[in-house]
């Protein structure tokens, strides 16, 4: 593999990403629970072969013998890049790029690394491994049988023409990774304390907890040790892996999550992960226990969606509705609806559009503007969430139908919808939740662990 290409930096400085001290850290959702990286600091050349328990998803990771496989510490670079992309998207940047120009010093500070000369050498080696590692998977492969890519398509050092010193670098992200970050719901926030975790297995266990238990409510998420071992891609024997996991449960030191031990029906140990309120690792503003507010949410839903809605397809049960978003009211509209002191409020039985409010108007059908606006907003909201899973849908299904790979089920649901135009649902989220619940009722007993 050739060394990174060098370019002069005379015209590159205006392209650098600014250093953001309080940049919220984000990780790509699909990469948080599956074995995409080596969990050991020692060089690994043995490939990773993983197939999901339902045999629908698979991952194959191969290493270049000269560089070794990219490690979970190398993945910190991808977390930094994902965080920058998510921040640009949040700020409304047009054409968020796949090629990022950045200063190594800023990157190292953001991921909690030292900024000594040795640190820059290790950074170069990590970038080489991210370029040299090859991944094959059918996750998000669309109509292709598989997707093949490296984490980075390349990286370049920018060198000062006069001093020959490095003045920054350019990192070109793979299209698979970039699309995964930019898609709706493609990233999850992570606690900055994650970068302080020293063990590879402990780092990976945090990612699993964040992915599955982050919105699972008070009960948390439980996973059997054999399934956890397969998902980790760790080298060595299962017995050693189980011993180390039991030590981590006893230590119980994951940022924002509590670990406890249970026993599965087959006698194997299970790890239950629960989100700890008031600690890091959770999305800002997300309640510690979504289930605790369900009654209040249902009342808000009933008020917001009082208008009758189109029924779902016959084979999709009615799923939970998302909480109503607050409606913005302009100052002009508020002024129209305000009641002046000393004046009685207008009778609700007479609207401004009704014939009674317009003397002499013909006896024409009454159009309730508020109901029309409500139906329009509902329709736009449902259209905006068509074709993907919202965070509310994912969190609900994690609680009610645990154990399934929701991304695989969603791909199967999309194929089922595409097979017949008559199956196009009026509300994508409700239809998908109902479809998953029926699938869970039929096949839940076949789940492993």
KAPE-V864173 format. One record per residue. N is the residue number from 1. RES is the residue in one letter. SS is DSSP state (hx for helix, st for strand, lp for the rest). OMEGA is omega in whole degrees, 0 to 359 (none if undefined). BURIAL is + if it has 9 or more other C-alpha atoms within 8 Angstrom, else -. Layout:
N,RES,SS,OMEGA,BURIAL / N,RES,SS,OMEGA,BURIAL
//
This chain:
1,X,lp,184,- / 2,X,lp,179,- / 3,X,lp,181,- / 4,X,lp,181,- / 5,X,st,179,- / 6,X,st,176,- / 7,X,st,175,- / 8,X,st,187,+ / 9,X,lp,187,+ / 10,X,lp,184,- / 11,X,lp,186,- / 12,X,lp,192,- / 13,X,hx,182,- / 14,X,hx,182,- / 15,X,hx,185,- / 16,X,lp,174,+ / 17,X,lp,179,- / 18,X,lp,175,- / 19,X,lp,180,- / 20,X,lp,187,- / 21,X,lp,183,- / 22,X,lp,180,- / 23,X,lp,176,- / 24,X,lp,182,- / 25,X,lp,182,+ / 26,X,st,175,+ / 27,X,st,180,+ / 28,X,st,191,+ / 29,X,hx,186,+ / 30,X,hx,183,- / 31,X,hx,190,+ / 32,X,lp,185,+ / 33,X,lp,184,+ / 34,X,lp,189,+ / 35,X,lp,179,+ / 36,X,lp,187,+ / 37,X,lp,172,+ / 38,X,st,180,+ / 39,X,lp,182,+ / 40,X,lp,177,+ / 41,X,lp,177,- / 42,X,lp,184,- / 43,X,lp,178,- / 44,X,lp,175,+ / 45,X,lp,178,+ / 46,X,lp,182,- / 47,X,lp,172,- / 48,X,st,175,+ / 49,X,st,183,+ / 50,X,st,173,+ / 51,X,st,182,+ / 52,X,lp,182,+ / 53,X,lp,179,- / 54,X,lp,176,- / 55,X,lp,182,- / 56,X,lp,181,- / 57,X,lp,178,+ / 58,X,st,180,+ / 59,X,st,174,+ / 60,X,st,180,+ / 61,X,st,179,+ / 62,X,st,185,+ / 63,X,lp,170,+ / 64,X,lp,184,+ / 65,X,lp,181,- / 66,X,lp,186,- / 67,X,lp,185,+ / 68,X,lp,182,+ / 69,X,lp,175,+ / 70,X,lp,184,+ / 71,X,st,179,+ / 72,X,lp,174,+ / 73,X,lp,174,- / 74,X,lp,181,+ / 75,X,hx,175,+ / 76,X,hx,178,+ / 77,X,hx,179,+ / 78,X,hx,176,+ / 79,X,hx,178,+ / 80,X,hx,180,+ / 81,X,hx,178,+ / 82,X,hx,180,+ / 83,X,hx,178,+ / 84,X,hx,178,+ / 85,X,hx,181,+ / 86,X,hx,179,+ / 87,X,hx,178,+ / 88,X,hx,178,+ / 89,X,hx,179,+ / 90,X,hx,181,- / 91,X,lp,177,- / 92,X,lp,179,- / 93,X,lp,177,- / 94,X,lp,176,- / 95,X,lp,177,- / 96,X,lp,190,- / 97,X,lp,170,- / 98,X,lp,181,+ / 99,X,st,184,- / 100,X,st,175,+ / 101,X,st,185,+ / 102,X,st,176,+ / 103,X,lp,180,+ / 104,X,hx,180,+ / 105,X,hx,179,- / 106,X,hx,180,+ / 107,X,hx,182,+ / 108,X,hx,178,+ / 109,X,hx,185,+ / 110,X,hx,183,+ / 111,X,lp,172,+ / 112,X,lp,179,- / 113,X,lp,173,- / 114,X,lp,182,- / 115,X,lp,177,+ / 116,X,lp,179,- / 117,X,hx,178,- / 118,X,hx,181,- / 119,X,hx,179,+ / 120,X,hx,177,+ / 121,X,hx,178,- / 122,X,hx,177,- / 123,X,hx,178,- / 124,X,hx,179,- / 125,X,hx,178,+ / 126,X,hx,178,+ / 127,X,hx,177,+ / 128,X,hx,180,+ / 129,X,hx,179,+ / 130,X,hx,176,+ / 131,X,hx,188,+ / 132,X,hx,181,+ / 133,X,lp,181,+ / 134,X,st,180,+ / 135,X,st,170,+ / 136,X,st,181,+ / 137,X,st,173,+ / 138,X,lp,175,+ / 139,X,lp,180,+ / 140,X,lp,178,- / 141,X,lp,179,+ / 142,X,lp,183,- / 143,X,lp,177,- / 144,X,lp,179,- / 145,X,lp,180,- / 146,X,lp,174,+ / 147,X,st,179,+ / 148,X,st,184,- / 149,X,st,166,+ / 150,X,lp,182,+ / 151,X,lp,177,+ / 152,X,st,174,+ / 153,X,st,177,+ / 154,X,st,174,+ / 155,X,st,188,+ / 156,X,st,172,+ / 157,X,st,174,+ / 158,X,st,189,+ / 159,X,st,176,+ / 160,X,lp,185,+ / 161,X,lp,185,- / 162,X,lp,187,- / 163,X,lp,183,- / 164,X,lp,178,- / 165,X,lp,179,- / 166,X,st,179,+ / 167,X,st,179,+ / 168,X,st,181,+ / 169,X,st,174,+ / 170,X,st,179,+ / 171,X,st,179,+ / 172,X,st,183,+ / 173,X,st,175,+ / 174,X,lp,181,+ / 175,X,hx,180,- / 176,X,hx,179,- / 177,X,hx,181,+ / 178,X,hx,180,+ / 179,X,hx,179,- / 180,X,hx,178,+ / 181,X,hx,188,+ / 182,X,hx,181,+ / 183,X,lp,181,- / 184,X,lp,180,- / 185,X,lp,185,+ / 186,X,lp,182,+ / 187,X,st,174,+ / 188,X,st,177,+ / 189,X,st,176,+ / 190,X,lp,179,+ / 191,X,lp,177,+ / 192,X,hx,177,- / 193,X,hx,177,- / 194,X,hx,183,+ / 195,X,hx,177,+ / 196,X,hx,179,- / 197,X,lp,187,- / 198,X,lp,184,- / 199,X,lp,180,- / 200,X,hx,179,+ / 201,X,hx,178,+ / 202,X,hx,176,+ / 203,X,hx,182,+ / 204,X,hx,179,+ / 205,X,hx,176,- / 206,X,hx,180,+ / 207,X,hx,178,+ / 208,X,hx,179,+ / 209,X,hx,180,+ / 210,X,hx,183,+ / 211,X,hx,189,+ / 212,X,hx,186,+ / 213,X,hx,183,+ / 214,X,lp,179,+ / 215,X,lp,186,+ / 216,X,lp,178,+ / 217,X,lp,186,+ / 218,X,lp,182,+ / 219,X,lp,180,- / 220,X,lp,183,+ / 221,X,st,180,+ / 222,X,st,180,- / 223,X,st,182,+ / 224,X,st,184,+ / 225,X,hx,178,+ / 226,X,hx,178,+ / 227,X,hx,179,+ / 228,X,hx,179,+ / 229,X,hx,180,+ / 230,X,hx,181,+ / 231,X,hx,185,+ / 232,X,hx,185,+ / 233,X,lp,184,+ / 234,X,lp,174,+ / 235,X,lp,178,- / 236,X,lp,185,- / 237,X,lp,179,- / 238,X,hx,182,- / 239,X,hx,179,- / 240,X,hx,179,- / 241,X,hx,181,+ / 242,X,hx,179,+ / 243,X,hx,181,- / 244,X,hx,177,- / 245,X,hx,178,+ / 246,X,hx,177,- / 247,X,hx,179,- / 248,X,hx,177,+ / 249,X,hx,179,+ / 250,X,hx,178,- / 251,X,hx,175,- / 252,X,lp,187,+ / 253,X,lp,178,- / 254,X,lp,179,+ / 255,X,lp,174,+ / 256,X,lp,184,+ / 257,X,st,177,+ / 258,X,st,181,+ / 259,X,st,175,+ / 260,X,st,185,+ / 261,X,st,175,+ / 262,X,st,179,- / 263,X,st,179,+ / 264,X,lp,181,+ / 265,X,lp,181,- / 266,X,lp,178,- / 267,X,lp,179,- / 268,X,lp,178,+ / 269,X,st,175,+ / 270,X,st,175,+ / 271,X,st,174,+ / 272,X,st,181,+ / 273,X,st,180,+ / 274,X,st,176,+ / 275,X,st,181,+ / 276,X,lp,181,+ / 277,X,lp,175,- / 278,X,lp,178,- / 279,X,lp,184,+ / 280,X,lp,177,+ / 281,X,lp,182,+ / 282,X,lp,176,+ / 283,X,lp,180,- / 284,X,lp,177,- / 285,X,lp,180,- / 286,X,lp,181,- / 287,X,lp,182,- / 288,X,lp,179,+ / 289,X,lp,180,+ / 290,X,hx,183,+ / 291,X,hx,184,- / 292,X,hx,184,- / 293,X,hx,187,- / 294,X,hx,179,- / 295,X,hx,179,- / 296,X,hx,179,- / 297,X,hx,181,+ / 298,X,hx,178,+ / 299,X,hx,178,- / 300,X,hx,179,+ / 301,X,hx,180,+ / 302,X,hx,179,- / 303,X,hx,185,- / 304,X,hx,185,- / 305,X,lp,180,- / 306,X,lp,180,- / 307,X,lp,178,- / 308,X,lp,183,- / 309,X,lp,181,- / 310,X,lp,181,- / 311,X,lp,177,- / 312,X,lp,171,+ / 313,X,lp,188,- / 314,X,lp,183,- / 315,X,lp,175,- / 316,X,lp,180,+ / 317,X,lp,183,+ / 318,X,lp,180,+ / 319,X,lp,179,+ / 320,X,lp,178,- / 321,X,lp,178,- / 322,X,lp,179,- / 323,X,lp,182,- / 324,X,lp,177,- / 325,X,lp,180,- / 326,X,lp,182,- / 327,X,lp,179,- / 328,X,lp,180,- / 329,X,lp,181,- / 330,X,lp,180,- / 331,X,hx,180,- / 332,X,hx,180,- / 333,X,hx,179,- / 334,X,hx,180,+ / 335,X,hx,181,- / 336,X,hx,186,- / 337,X,hx,181,- / 338,X,lp,178,- / 339,X,lp,181,- / 340,X,lp,179,- / 341,X,lp,177,- / 342,X,lp,180,- / 343,X,lp,180,- / 344,X,lp,177,- / 345,X,lp,179,- / 346,X,lp,180,- / 347,X,lp,180,- / 348,X,lp,182,- / 349,X,lp,183,- / 350,X,lp,178,+ / 351,X,lp,182,- / 352,X,lp,183,- / 353,X,lp,184,+ / 354,X,lp,179,+ / 355,X,hx,181,+ / 356,X,hx,180,- / 357,X,hx,181,+ / 358,X,lp,181,+ / 359,X,lp,177,- / 360,X,lp,180,- / 361,X,lp,179,- / 362,X,lp,183,- / 363,X,lp,184,- / 364,X,lp,180,- / 365,X,lp,181,- / 366,X,lp,177,- / 367,X,lp,178,- / 368,X,lp,186,- / 369,X,hx,182,- / 370,X,hx,178,- / 371,X,hx,179,- / 372,X,hx,179,+ / 373,X,hx,181,- / 374,X,hx,180,+ / 375,X,hx,179,+ / 376,X,hx,180,- / 377,X,hx,179,- / 378,X,hx,180,- / 379,X,hx,179,- / 380,X,hx,179,- / 381,X,hx,180,- / 382,X,hx,178,+ / 383,X,hx,182,+ / 384,X,hx,181,- / 385,X,lp,181,+ / 386,X,lp,174,+ / 387,X,lp,176,- / 388,X,lp,179,- / 389,X,lp,174,+ / 390,X,lp,178,+ / 391,X,hx,180,- / 392,X,hx,179,- / 393,X,hx,180,+ / 394,X,hx,181,+ / 395,X,hx,181,+ / 396,X,hx,182,+ / 397,X,hx,175,+ / 398,X,hx,181,+ / 399,X,hx,188,+ / 400,X,hx,180,- / 401,X,lp,185,+ / 402,X,lp,173,- / 403,X,lp,183,- / 404,X,lp,171,- / 405,X,lp,188,- / 406,X,hx,179,- / 407,X,hx,177,- / 408,X,hx,178,+ / 409,X,hx,180,+ / 410,X,hx,177,+ / 411,X,hx,177,- / 412,X,hx,178,- / 413,X,hx,179,+ / 414,X,hx,178,+ / 415,X,hx,179,- / 416,X,hx,178,- / 417,X,hx,184,+ / 418,X,hx,183,+ / 419,X,lp,182,- / 420,X,lp,178,- / 421,X,hx,181,- / 422,X,hx,183,- / 423,X,hx,181,- / 424,X,lp,185,- / 425,X,lp,174,- / 426,X,lp,180,- / 427,X,lp,186,+ / 428,X,hx,184,+ / 429,X,hx,181,+ / 430,X,hx,180,+ / 431,X,hx,181,+ / 432,X,hx,179,+ / 433,X,hx,178,+ / 434,X,hx,179,+ / 435,X,hx,180,+ / 436,X,hx,181,+ / 437,X,hx,177,+ / 438,X,hx,178,+ / 439,X,hx,180,+ / 440,X,hx,179,+ / 441,X,hx,183,- / 442,X,hx,191,- / 443,X,hx,184,- / 444,X,hx,181,- / 445,X,hx,181,- / 446,X,hx,180,- / 447,X,lp,178,+ / 448,X,lp,176,- / 449,X,lp,none,-
//
